Amino acid sequence: MTEEQDRDRRRLRRYIEQEQLASFMNDTKWRELRMAMVERAEKPRYRVQCLLSQPTHPDNWDGDWYYHLPTFAWIEWLDIDPIYVKSRGHLLEAAPRRLDPGNLGPVALPINPMRKAGWSHPNLRISPATLTLSTGTSRWGPMAEG
């Protein structure tokens, strides 16, 4: 580990302690979610908010689950877009299938993205039970609409 990485790790720990954050995810759950998305033929888009980062722009979606995800400990939340989008030249075309949070297969769901929380702030009073979609939970824990 470099000196800069160690400094960042200490800074993250101080922030977590200072803000009294509660973790909803561990590295194993993040890896399982990431690998499930990497192995899919049609990979859904996601957007991520990291601790100590500026707010994520609502249109800032990414589709690379293999290389672009930040270090898991830094992820405050991750939204999964339930609509598959494929490019057609310079245009985007939305396919009519959406993700089922229970088994990540196609099903009719609301258009809202599914949120996977990594950390909870105590002033938000969020419990893991409130993060469960009405359709159930995935094997990676509760998921919620954003």
Secondary structure, DSSP 8 states (H G I E B T S, - for coil): --HHHHHHHHHHHHHHHHHT-EE---HHHHHHHHHHHHT-SS---EEEEETTS----TT--B--TTTS---GGGEEEEEE-SEEEEEETTEEEEEEEEB-TTTS-B----SS-EEEESEE-GGGT--GGGG-BTTB-BTTB--EE-
